Structure formats: C-alpha cells, structure tokens
Amino acid sequence: SYLCRPPSGKQTVFLLIHHMSLGTESRCAGSTILKSLLCPSQSGTLMTIGLADKVLVFPYETDFSFVALTPQKEMSLKAFTLCMRVATELPEERQIILFAYRTADYDELNVWRERDGRVSFYMSGDGAFFHLPPITTFRSSLCLTWESRTGLAAFWVEGKRSTYQVYKPGHTIRPKGTIILGQDPDKHLGGLEAVQSFVGEVTDLNMWDFVLSRSMIQAWHYGHKVPKGNIFDWATIEYALNGNVMVVDDD
C-alpha cells in the first residue's frame, strides 16, 4: 500500500486489491466492465479507504458506472441493518437499484425502488415490498432491518419504522459475493442495464450484522454517534469507483 496526499492536505490511503470474496478464478471470466474491479489479479485495481463527509454522485444513467464495496467481514448473515442517505430525481415509475449483493448464482441481497414506487428487497428469490414515502431530490435517510430467527423485516424512513413483514425466517445470506452500488449485476460479473441504474446521490452507508434498536436507528438518522458498522462503516469503507461516479464534499 502507499499514501497519496491530495492538495487539501488530507491523507487518502490506497490499497492494491489482492482479493475480494469472489470464490474461484472461473468467476473472473465474465464482463470486462466489472472484471477491472472484481478480478484485481488481472487488473491491478486500486481501492480507496474512507468516505467521511463525502457523497457519491451518480450523475448519468449508464450501464457502466458503479462503486464496488469490500465488506469488513464475511457476508454470512442471519441478521443485518443496512442504512444510507439517498436522493434521486428519477421519476417514480423508474426502477432503481439501491444496493446489490450477488454471489455466483443468486441475488443474495438486493434493495430496489420498484416501477410502482414501492421499495423492496430480495434475498435469493421473491422479494418483500413496502409502501414508503417517495425517494426524491431531497435526501432521505433509509434503513432496512431483517433477522432470520423470526423473519421480521422493516424499512425505516427518517427514523420511522414501516409495518413489519415476515420474510424468509430461517434464511442465511451466503458469503463470497460481489457488492456494488449503482448497478444490478444480473450475473456474477456482468449483465448491467442502464434502465435499472442508480442516478442521484448516496452517502453515509453503514451496515451491521445485527438489528439496531429503534433508538440507535433514530440516533443515526439525526447524525448522533452510534456503534460503527462492522460490515460497512462510511468513514473507513473500502471502495473502488468505475465509470463517471464522483466523490464530492458533503455540504
């Protein structure tokens, strides 16, 4: 690894990727679009660490712009809390991928805004659909909680919980996949579609391998201190940009 000191004087740490949780080398035979980030042994891709006080901007509808994320621990999950702050000007009838985690054969955890405006998530099969306040040009805080023991799942918008749904009790999210923002890979290393891409802003994405309490989710919504995400922590998140995604100051 090495340090690069940008004009601002802040240190940004870059790590040469040695591996991501991809499984066998055969998975690197797919799309060259994703291969540059997800098959580093073939590309020498650089990962950047940390997005504190930064926003990811996806300015255009494309089939090639995305951000690859490296989790801090293996994605073998029986519970999780996923939170982010998100904004978009895409019309409500436009499907949008908000988060995508895929293994070789399954969409392990995908979060969508559907064509009918509902927000949904899918874990290896049919999804759970929720009627939530619309995601608009003004930033919304959005969290999703799920735990395997009971199957209880809920979205949280601006610190307020949706009605619980029971979804896939007993299920386990499987590890050794690929996590990206901005696109939905229909197969492990490719199959990107511009009409599903995210256009807008994402910031403060954090993920835990347990369900946060109501008070903790509300504290996160208001910007108060909460336990650091042990899967993703925005301040120390490991990421790689592809296409025309921009990193800008959060104002």
C-alpha positions in Angstrom: 0.0 0.0 0.0 1.0 3.6 -0.3 -0.1 7.1 0.7 -1.3 9.8 -1.7 -1.5 13.3 -0.3 -4.1 15.4 -2.2 -4.0 19.2 -2.3 -6.3 19.5 0.7 -3.6 18.0 2.9 -5.8 15.1 3.9 -4.3 11.6 3.5 -6.2 9.1 1.4 -5.0 5.6 1.7 -4.9 3.4 -1.4 -4.6 -0.4 -1.2 -3.8 -2.6 -4.1 -6.5 -5.2 -4.1 -5.2 -8.7 -3.6 -8.6 -10.4 -3.4 -12.3 -9.9 -2.8 -14.6 -12.6 -1.7 -15.2 -13.9 -5.2 -14.6 -17.7 -4.9 -12.9 -19.4 -7.8 -10.9 -17.9 -10.6 -13.6 -19.0 -13.1 -15.8 -16.2 -11.9 -13.3 -13.7 -13.5 -14.2 -14.9 -17.0 -17.2 -12.6 -17.2 -17.9 -9.0 -18.2 -14.8 -6.8 -18.7 -16.8 -3.9 -17.2 -16.8 -5.4 -13.8 -13.6 -7.5 -14.2 -11.3 -4.5 -13.8 -12.6 -4.0 -10.2 -13.6 -7.5 -9.2 -10.7 -9.5 -10.7 -7.8 -7.5 -9.4 -5.2 -10.1 -10.1 -5.8 -9.3 -13.8 -6.0 -5.5 -13.5 -4.1 -4.1 -10.5 -7.1 -2.1 -9.4 -6.7 0.4 -6.5 -9.1 0.5 -3.6 -9.7 3.7 -1.7 -10.5 3.8 2.0 -12.8 6.2 3.8 -15.7 8.5 2.7 -16.2 10.6 5.9 -18.0 13.8 5.0 -18.2 12.7 1.3 -21.1 12.0 -1.1 -21.1 9.6 -4.0 -22.7 11.3 -7.0 -24.0 9.1 -9.9 -24.7 11.9 -12.5 -25.9 9.9 -15.5 -27.9 6.8 -16.5 -25.3 4.3 -17.7 -24.6 0.6 -17.9 -21.0 1.0 -16.7 -20.9 3.4 -13.7 -20.8 1.8 -10.2 -18.9 1.6 -6.9 -17.6 -1.7 -5.7 -17.5 -2.2 -1.9 -15.4 -4.5 0.2 -17.1 -5.7 3.4 -15.1 -5.7 6.6 -16.2 -9.2 7.4 -17.6 -12.2 5.6 -21.2 -11.7 4.4 -22.6 -14.8 6.0 -25.6 -13.2 7.7 -28.5 -14.2 9.9 -29.4 -10.6 10.6 -28.5 -7.2 9.4 -29.2 -3.4 9.5 -28.4 -1.5 6.3 -28.6 2.3 6.4 -27.9 5.0 3.8 -28.9 8.5 2.9 -30.1 8.7 -0.7 -31.6 11.2 -3.2 -32.7 11.0 -6.8 -34.6 13.0 -9.4 -35.5 9.9 -11.4 -39.3 9.7 -11.9 -41.2 7.4 -9.5 -42.1 4.9 -12.3 -38.4 4.3 -13.0 -37.0 1.2 -11.3 -33.8 1.9 -9.3 -31.3 -0.4 -7.8 -30.2 1.0 -4.4 -27.9 -1.9 -3.2 -26.8 -5.1 -4.8 -25.0 -8.1 -3.3 -24.7 -11.1 -5.6 -23.0 -14.5 -5.5 -22.4 -16.7 -8.5 -26.0 -17.9 -8.7 -28.2 -15.7 -6.5 -29.1 -12.1 -5.7 -28.2 -12.5 -2.0 -29.4 -9.0 -1.0 -30.8 -6.5 -3.5 -32.7 -3.3 -2.5 -34.9 -1.7 -5.1 -37.3 1.1 -5.8 -39.8 -0.6 -8.0 -41.6 0.8 -11.1 -44.8 1.3 -9.0 -42.9 3.4 -6.4 -42.7 0.7 -3.7 -39.4 -0.1 -2.1 -38.4 -3.7 -1.9 -35.6 -6.1 -1.0 -34.8 -9.6 -2.4 -32.8 -12.4 -0.8 -32.3 -15.4 -3.2 -35.8 -15.3 -4.7 -39.1 -13.5 -4.4 -39.0 -10.1 -2.6 -40.7 -8.2 0.1 -42.5 -5.0 -0.9 -43.2 -1.9 1.2 -45.2 1.3 0.6 -42.9 4.1 1.8 -42.7 7.8 1.4 -41.2 8.6 -2.1 -37.4 8.9 -2.6 -37.0 12.4 -4.0 -34.4 15.0 -4.8 -34.2 15.8 -1.1 -32.1 13.4 0.8 -33.9 10.7 2.7 -32.5 8.5 5.5 -33.3 4.9 4.7 -32.6 1.8 6.8 -33.6 -1.8 6.3 -33.6 -4.4 9.1 -34.1 -8.2 9.0 -33.3 -11.1 11.2 -33.5 -14.8 10.4 -34.9 -16.1 13.7 -38.4 -14.6 13.2 -38.1 -13.3 9.7 -39.2 -9.8 10.9 -38.2 -7.2 8.3 -38.9 -3.5 8.1 -37.7 -0.3 6.4 -37.1 2.8 8.4 -37.5 6.3 6.7 -36.4 9.4 8.6 -36.2 7.2 11.8 -39.7 5.9 11.5 -40.4 2.2 11.0 -42.7 0.7 8.4 -45.1 -2.1 9.3 -43.2 -5.3 9.9 -43.3 -8.1 7.4 -42.3 -11.7 7.9 -39.8 -12.6 5.2 -37.7 -15.7 4.9 -37.4 -16.9 8.5 -34.5 -19.3 8.9 -32.7 -18.0 5.9 -28.9 -17.2 5.8 -27.3 -14.8 3.4 -24.4 -16.5 1.8 -20.8 -15.2 1.6 -18.3 -14.9 -1.3 -20.2 -12.5 -3.5 -19.8 -9.1 -5.0 -21.3 -5.8 -3.6 -21.9 -2.8 -5.8 -23.8 0.5 -5.7 -25.3 2.0 -8.9 -25.9 -1.2 -10.9 -27.7 -4.6 -10.7 -25.4 -7.4 -12.0 -27.8 -9.9 -13.5 -25.0 -12.4 -13.3 -21.9 -12.5 -11.1 -19.7 -10.4 -13.3 -21.9 -8.6 -15.7 -25.3 -8.2 -17.2 -25.6 -4.5 -16.3 -28.6 -2.5 -17.6 -28.8 1.3 -17.9 -32.6 1.3 -17.3 -32.0 -0.1 -13.8 -29.0 2.0 -12.9 -29.0 4.5 -10.0 -28.8 8.2 -10.8 -28.5 10.5 -7.8 -26.6 10.7 -4.5 -25.7 8.3 -1.8 -23.9 9.0 1.4 -23.4 7.6 5.0 -23.9 4.0 4.0 -23.4 1.7 7.0 -24.2 -1.9 7.7 -24.2 -4.1 10.8 -24.6 -7.9 11.2 -27.3 -7.4 13.8 -30.6 -5.4 14.1 -30.1 -2.0 15.5 -32.6 -0.9 18.1 -35.2 1.8 17.4 -33.2 4.3 19.5 -30.0 3.6 17.6 -31.6 3.9 14.2 -33.2 7.2 15.2 -29.8 8.4 16.6 -28.2 7.5 13.2 -30.9 9.4 11.4 -30.2 12.6 13.4 -26.4 12.2 12.9 -25.7 11.2 16.5 -23.0 8.7 17.5 -23.9 5.1 17.1 -21.8 1.8 17.1 -19.6 1.7 14.0 -20.9 -0.6 11.2 -19.0 -3.8 11.5 -19.7 -4.7 7.8 -19.5 -1.2 6.3 -18.6 2.0 8.1 -18.8 5.0 5.9 -15.7 6.7 7.5 -13.5 3.7 6.8 -15.3 2.0 3.9 -13.2 0.3 1.3 -14.4 1.1 -2.2 -13.4 1.4 -5.9 -15.0 3.7 -8.5 -15.9 2.8 -12.1 -17.3 5.0 -14.8 -18.3 8.6 -14.1 -19.2 8.3 -10.4 -18.0 11.3 -8.5 -16.9 11.8 -4.9 -17.8 15.3 -3.6 -17.8 17.1 -0.2 -21.0 16.7 1.8 -22.5 20.1 2.2 
